Amino acid sequence: MALFSSTDEHQIAKAIADAESKTAGEIVAVVARESNTYLYAPFLWAAIIALFVPWPFIVFTWWPVIWIYGVQLVVFLLLLSLFLVRPLRYALVPKSVKDRTAHRRAREQFLAQTLHTTKKRTGVLIFVSVAERYAEIIADTEIDAKVPDSEWQSIVHALTEAIGRGHPTQAFVDTIKRVGTHLAKSFPPGTADPNELPDHLIVLDDLADDL
């Protein structure tokens, strides 16, 4: 299922174009379905739990080893099939790990979308990774030097709050407006400011989209 409808994407694209018309800066919005598959987590947790299965049978029964091994294998396979379900798979991964993974992908997207190559170093990335419930704003050197980190965090907080309330499109539109206000204040439009980067929402449905 698509993360955003075509109408939603049009609203976000319009917000980017409107914001950039008032500044020499560039805004790129990227949303990823996930920043990692975390497929290792189900195998890891199923194996750890299965390791403890034989002990009650060894201590309290006279079952043959092959029976106990069979029970252990069945438990591992049942847990693995359960933990592979997407929501449970994400729940098995500590939040700190998911945050680091999403942060790394945000940095990768800053480079992949060539925000670091804008002429005046005024590119801003708005990045959201849905599975990790993670959002981040990364600004290039010139604009980052003029806006305190606390302001970026305030914008990110408002973005995640709105998404959490079920209004992702409006969340992006409002965030783009706030970022655009900072860009316009510090970097007003010049007489010949090319539109260097795309004005549409970039949706990454899977990790292959990075390639």
Buried (B, 14 or more C-beta within 10 A) or exposed (E): EEBBEEEBBBBBBBBBBBBBEBBBBBBBBBBBBBBBEBEEBBBBBBEEBBEEBBEEBEEEEEBEEEEBBEBBEEBBEEBBEEBBEEEEBBEBBEEEBBBBBBBEBBBEBBEBBEBEEBEBBBBBBBBBBBBBBBBBBBBBEBBBEBBEEEBBEEBBEBBBEBBEEEEBBBBBBBBBBBBBBBBBEBBEBEEEBEEBBEBBBBBBEEBEEEE
